Amino acid sequence: MSRFEIVKTGASAPGGPPVTQRNVPHRGAETNPSAKALQDRFAAAIKRVEVIWGETVVYVEPASVREVIRWLHDDESQRYDFLSDVTAVEYRDAEAPIEVVWHLRSLPFRRFLRVKAQIQKGTPLEIDSVYDIYRAADWLERECYDMFGIRFRGHPDLRRILMWESYKEGFPLRKDFPLRGRFSRSEQLRQALAQNPEARYSMEELTIADAFAELPQDMRERLSKGERTGE
């Protein structure tokens, strides 16, 4: 039988558990010690380090992200045992790269580290998966792929998780995505209904069928024939 280690937050921090920071400046606060350790060990892969509102951000070369995160997870001096989020950022500046972001927490040392990798526009939006390091990356990477179109190499089941699998409008959190979507609301509804969602989800989980049932009869007939109505 496997045994679980009970981890007390901050128990491994030198000098006693860290205290909550107060009156943190916008810039210039103390850097997370892990940033210096990363610069010493992965000098060529660490592009820069910033501290914003007391949170340390480490920019890593995309090709080295998996190696860096693996070390942060495995090394006894770091023990980043909790992946709380995987997301991305696209700026309005068309020339600015897209950033893939990992939020890592070391419960034993009570540390938070934000790791970023920048992918230049015009290059494939791909980066290595960290699924084999954190199982929590499974759905987090799928959501990032679904919303931003970033492919995570090595993910065992990379497919949409919020949109249906044959969703054709693109990636909703990209800056070039129209606020009202690329298709009319009626076309979106028609596409969703065409997926036969009842075959995969229980009615308790699904409300779109109820929404279709409440439409006027003539609209339901036109939708079933593929006609665009509404907007």
DRENDO-1510 file (C-alpha; in Angstrom, 1 decimal, always signed):
<recs>
REC; n; res; u; v; w
REC; 1; MET; +0.0; +0.0; +0.0 .
REC; 2; SER; +1.4; +3.4; -0.9 .
REC; 3; ARG; +1.8; +6.0; +1.8 .
REC; 4; PHE; +1.2; +9.7; +1.6 .
REC; 5; GLU; +3.6; +12.2; +3.1 .
REC; 6; ILE; +1.9; +14.8; +5.2 .
REC; 7; VAL; +3.5; +18.1; +4.3 .
REC; 8; LYS; +3.2; +21.1; +6.6 .
REC; 9; THR; +3.3; +24.3; +4.7 .
REC; 10; GLY; +6.7; +26.0; +5.1 .
REC; 11; ALA; +8.1; +23.1; +7.3 .
REC; 12; SER; +11.3; +22.9; +5.1 .
REC; 13; ALA; +12.0; +26.6; +5.0 .
REC; 14; PRO; +15.3; +27.6; +6.7 .
REC; 15; GLY; +14.9; +29.7; +9.8 .
REC; 16; GLY; +11.3; +28.7; +10.4 .
REC; 17; PRO; +8.2; +29.0; +8.2 .
REC; 18; PRO; +8.0; +32.2; +6.1 .
REC; 19; VAL; +5.7; +34.9; +7.2 .
REC; 20; THR; +3.1; +36.6; +5.0 .
REC; 21; GLN; +4.6; +39.6; +3.2 .
REC; 22; ARG; +3.0; +43.0; +3.9 .
REC; 23; ASN; +3.3; +46.4; +2.2 .
REC; 24; VAL; +4.9; +44.8; -0.8 .
REC; 25; PRO; +6.2; +47.3; -3.4 .
REC; 26; HIS; +5.3; +47.1; -7.0 .
REC; 27; ARG; +8.9; +46.5; -8.0 .
REC; 28; GLY; +12.1; +45.7; -6.1 .
REC; 29; ALA; +10.8; +43.2; -3.5 .
REC; 30; GLU; +13.0; +40.3; -2.4 .
REC; 31; THR; +13.4; +37.6; -5.1 .
REC; 32; ASN; +12.3; +34.0; -4.6 .
REC; 33; PRO; +15.5; +32.1; -3.8 .
REC; 34; SER; +14.6; +29.6; -6.5 .
REC; 35; ALA; +15.3; +32.2; -9.2 .
REC; 36; LYS; +19.0; +32.5; -8.2 .
REC; 37; ALA; +19.2; +28.7; -8.0 .
REC; 38; LEU; +17.8; +28.5; -11.6 .
REC; 39; GLN; +20.2; +31.1; -12.9 .
REC; 40; ASP; +23.1; +29.2; -11.4 .
REC; 41; ARG; +22.1; +25.8; -12.7 .
REC; 42; PHE; +20.5; +26.8; -16.1 .
REC; 43; ALA; +22.3; +30.0; -16.9 .
REC; 44; ALA; +21.8; +29.7; -20.7 .
REC; 45; ALA; +18.1; +28.9; -20.4 .
REC; 46; ILE; +17.1; +31.7; -18.0 .
REC; 47; LYS; +16.4; +34.8; -20.0 .
REC; 48; ARG; +15.5; +37.2; -17.2 .
REC; 49; VAL; +13.9; +37.4; -13.7 .
REC; 50; GLU; +11.4; +39.9; -12.5 .
REC; 51; VAL; +9.7; +40.5; -9.2 .
REC; 52; ILE; +6.2; +42.2; -9.5 .
REC; 53; TRP; +4.1; +42.8; -6.4 .
REC; 54; GLY; +6.3; +40.4; -4.5 .
REC; 55; GLU; +5.9; +37.5; -7.0 .
REC; 56; THR; +8.9; +36.2; -8.9 .
REC; 57; VAL; +8.6; +35.6; -12.6 .
REC; 58; VAL; +11.3; +33.6; -14.4 .
REC; 59; TYR; +11.4; +33.7; -18.2 .
REC; 60; VAL; +12.8; +30.5; -19.6 .
REC; 61; GLU; +13.8; +29.4; -23.1 .
REC; 62; PRO; +10.9; +27.4; -24.6 .
REC; 63; ALA; +13.1; +24.4; -25.4 .
REC; 64; SER; +14.3; +24.2; -21.7 .
REC; 65; VAL; +10.9; +24.6; -19.9 .
REC; 66; ARG; +10.3; +20.9; -19.3 .
REC; 67; GLU; +13.9; +20.4; -18.0 .
REC; 68; VAL; +13.6; +23.4; -15.7 .
REC; 69; ILE; +10.2; +22.4; -14.3 .
REC; 70; ARG; +11.4; +18.8; -13.8 .
REC; 71; TRP; +14.3; +20.1; -11.7 .
REC; 72; LEU; +12.1; +22.4; -9.7 .
REC; 73; HIS; +9.8; +19.5; -8.9 .
REC; 74; ASP; +12.4; +16.8; -8.2 .
REC; 75; ASP; +15.2; +18.7; -6.4 .
REC; 76; GLU; +15.1; +18.4; -2.6 .
REC; 77; SER; +16.2; +22.0; -2.3 .
REC; 78; GLN; +13.1; +23.2; -4.3 .
REC; 79; ARG; +10.2; +20.7; -4.1 .
REC; 80; TYR; +7.7; +22.5; -6.2 .
REC; 81; ASP; +5.1; +19.8; -5.7 .
REC; 82; PHE; +1.9; +21.7; -6.8 .
REC; 83; LEU; +1.1; +22.9; -10.3 .
REC; 84; SER; -1.8; +25.3; -9.7 .
REC; 85; ASP; -2.3; +26.6; -13.3 .
REC; 86; VAL; -1.2; +26.5; -16.9 .
REC; 87; THR; -2.3; +29.4; -19.0 .
REC; 88; ALA; -1.2; +31.8; -21.7 .
REC; 89; VAL; -1.1; +35.6; -22.4 .
REC; 90; GLU; -1.4; +37.3; -25.7 .
REC; 91; TYR; -0.8; +41.0; -25.9 .
REC; 92; ARG; -2.5; +43.5; -28.1 .
REC; 93; ASP; +0.9; +44.4; -29.7 .
REC; 94; ALA; +0.9; +42.2; -32.8 .
REC; 95; GLU; +4.7; +41.9; -32.6 .
REC; 96; ALA; +4.8; +40.7; -28.9 .
REC; 97; PRO; +5.3; +37.0; -28.4 .
REC; 98; ILE; +2.6; +34.8; -26.8 .
REC; 99; GLU; +3.6; +33.7; -23.3 .
REC; 100; VAL; +2.9; +30.3; -21.9 .
REC; 101; VAL; +2.7; +30.5; -18.1 .
REC; 102; TRP; +3.0; +27.9; -15.3 .
REC; 103; HIS; +2.1; +28.7; -11.7 .
REC; 104; LEU; +4.2; +26.5; -9.4 .
REC; 105; ARG; +4.0; +26.2; -5.6 .
REC; 106; SER; +6.4; +24.6; -3.2 .
REC; 107; LEU; +4.3; +23.7; -0.2 .
REC; 108; PRO; +7.3; +22.5; +2.0 .
REC; 109; PHE; +9.2; +25.8; +1.4 .
REC; 110; ARG; +6.0; +28.0; +1.0 .
REC; 111; ARG; +7.2; +29.5; -2.2 .
REC; 112; PHE; +5.4; +30.6; -5.4 .
REC; 113; LEU; +7.1; +30.8; -8.7 .
REC; 114; ARG; +5.7; +32.0; -12.1 .
REC; 115; VAL; +7.5; +30.4; -15.0 .
REC; 116; LYS; +7.0; +31.9; -18.5 .
REC; 117; ALA; +8.1; +30.9; -22.0 .
REC; 118; GLN; +7.7; +33.3; -24.9 .
REC; 119; ILE; +6.7; +31.9; -28.3 .
REC; 120; GLN; +7.3; +34.3; -31.2 .
REC; 121; LYS; +4.4; +35.0; -33.6 .
REC; 122; GLY; +4.7; +33.3; -36.9 .
REC; 123; THR; +6.3; +30.2; -35.3 .
REC; 124; PRO; +4.5; +27.0; -34.4 .
REC; 125; LEU; +2.6; +27.4; -31.1 .
REC; 126; GLU; +4.1; +24.3; -29.5 .
REC; 127; ILE; +5.8; +23.5; -26.3 .
REC; 128; ASP; +6.6; +20.4; -24.2 .
REC; 129; SER; +3.9; +19.0; -21.9 .
REC; 130; VAL; +4.7; +18.6; -18.2 .
REC; 131; TYR; +2.0; +16.0; -17.8 .
REC; 132; ASP; +4.6; +13.3; -16.8 .
REC; 133; ILE; +5.7; +15.7; -14.0 .
REC; 134; TYR; +2.3; +16.9; -12.8 .
REC; 135; ARG; -0.8; +14.9; -13.5 .
REC; 136; ALA; -2.7; +18.1; -12.9 .
REC; 137; ALA; -1.4; +19.3; -16.2 .
REC; 138; ASP; -3.8; +17.0; -18.0 .
REC; 139; TRP; -6.9; +19.3; -18.0 .
REC; 140; LEU; -4.9; +22.5; -17.5 .
REC; 141; GLU; -3.0; +22.0; -20.8 .
REC; 142; ARG; -6.1; +20.9; -22.6 .
REC; 143; GLU; -7.8; +24.2; -21.5 .
REC; 144; CYS; -4.8; +26.2; -22.7 .
REC; 145; TYR; -4.9; +24.4; -26.0 .
REC; 146; ASP; -8.7; +24.9; -26.3 .
REC; 147; MET; -8.6; +28.6; -25.5 .
REC; 148; PHE; -5.3; +29.7; -27.1 .
REC; 149; GLY; -4.4; +27.0; -29.6 .
REC; 150; ILE; -1.1; +26.1; -28.0 .
REC; 151; ARG; -0.1; +22.4; -28.6 .
REC; 152; PHE; +1.6; +20.6; -25.8 .
REC; 153; ARG; +4.0; +18.0; -27.2 .
REC; 154; GLY; +3.8; +14.7; -25.3 .
REC; 155; HIS; +0.3; +15.3; -23.8 .
REC; 156; PRO; -1.5; +11.9; -23.9 .
REC; 157; ASP; -4.9; +13.2; -24.9 .
REC; 158; LEU; -4.7; +16.8; -26.2 .
REC; 159; ARG; -8.2; +17.8; -27.3 .
REC; 160; ARG; -10.7; +20.4; -26.5 .
REC; 161; ILE; -12.2; +20.5; -23.1 .
REC; 162; LEU; -14.6; +23.5; -23.0 .
REC; 163; MET; -15.6; +23.7; -26.6 .
REC; 164; TRP; -16.9; +20.6; -28.5 .
REC; 165; GLU; -14.3; +18.6; -30.4 .
REC; 166; SER; -15.3; +19.8; -33.9 .
REC; 167; TYR; -15.6; +23.5; -32.9 .
REC; 168; LYS; -14.4; +25.5; -35.9 .
REC; 169; GLU; -14.4; +29.1; -34.8 .
REC; 170; GLY; -10.9; +29.1; -33.6 .
REC; 171; PHE; -9.5; +29.8; -30.1 .
REC; 172; PRO; -11.7; +32.1; -28.0 .
REC; 173; LEU; -9.0; +33.8; -25.9 .
REC; 174; ARG; -6.8; +34.8; -28.8 .
REC; 175; LYS; -6.8; +38.6; -29.6 .
REC; 176; ASP; -8.0; +38.0; -33.2 .
REC; 177; PHE; -11.2; +36.2; -32.0 .
REC; 178; PRO; -14.3; +38.3; -32.6 .
REC; 179; LEU; -16.2; +39.2; -29.4 .
REC; 180; ARG; -19.4; +37.8; -30.8 .
REC; 181; GLY; -17.8; +34.7; -32.4 .
REC; 182; ARG; -17.2; +34.0; -36.1 .
REC; 183; PHE; -20.6; +32.4; -36.7 .
REC; 184; SER; -24.2; +33.6; -35.8 .
REC; 185; ARG; -25.7; +32.3; -32.6 .
REC; 186; SER; -28.1; +30.1; -34.6 .
REC; 187; GLU; -25.2; +28.5; -36.4 .
REC; 188; GLN; -23.3; +27.9; -33.2 .
REC; 189; LEU; -26.4; +26.2; -31.8 .
REC; 190; ARG; -26.8; +24.1; -34.9 .
REC; 191; GLN; -23.2; +22.9; -34.8 .
REC; 192; ALA; -23.5; +22.1; -31.1 .
REC; 193; LEU; -26.6; +20.1; -31.6 .
REC; 194; ALA; -25.1; +18.2; -34.5 .
REC; 195; GLN; -22.6; +16.7; -32.1 .
REC; 196; ASN; -25.2; +14.5; -30.5 .
REC; 197; PRO; -24.0; +15.6; -27.0 .
REC; 198; GLU; -26.6; +13.4; -25.3 .
REC; 199; ALA; -24.4; +10.4; -26.2 .
REC; 200; ARG; -21.6; +11.7; -24.0 .
REC; 201; TYR; -23.1; +13.6; -21.2 .
REC; 202; SER; -26.0; +13.1; -18.8 .
REC; 203; MET; -29.0; +15.5; -19.1 .
REC; 204; GLU; -28.0; +16.9; -15.6 .
REC; 205; GLU; -24.7; +18.0; -17.2 .
REC; 206; LEU; -26.3; +19.3; -20.4 .
REC; 207; THR; -28.6; +22.3; -20.8 .
REC; 208; ILE; -28.3; +23.0; -24.5 .
REC; 209; ALA; -31.0; +20.4; -25.4 .
REC; 210; ASP; -33.4; +22.2; -23.2 .
REC; 211; ALA; -32.5; +25.5; -24.9 .
REC; 212; PHE; -33.3; +23.9; -28.3 .
REC; 213; ALA; -36.6; +22.6; -27.0 .
REC; 214; GLU; -37.7; +26.1; -26.0 .
REC; 215; LEU; -37.1; +27.5; -29.5 .
REC; 216; PRO; -40.2; +28.2; -31.7 .
REC; 217; GLN; -41.1; +25.2; -33.8 .
REC; 218; ASP; -40.4; +26.9; -37.1 .
REC; 219; MET; -36.9; +27.9; -36.0 .
REC; 220; ARG; -36.2; +24.3; -34.8 .
REC; 221; GLU; -37.2; +23.0; -38.3 .
REC; 222; ARG; -35.0; +25.6; -40.0 .
REC; 223; LEU; -32.0; +24.8; -37.7 .
REC; 224; SER; -32.4; +21.1; -38.3 .
REC; 225; LYS; -32.0; +21.7; -42.1 .
REC; 226; GLY; -28.9; +23.8; -41.6 .
REC; 227; GLU; -30.4; +27.2; -42.3 .
REC; 228; ARG; -28.8; +30.2; -40.7 .
REC; 229; THR; -31.3; +32.3; -38.7 .
REC; 230; GLY; -31.1; +35.1; -36.2 .
REC; 231; GLU; -28.1; +37.3; -36.3 .
</recs>
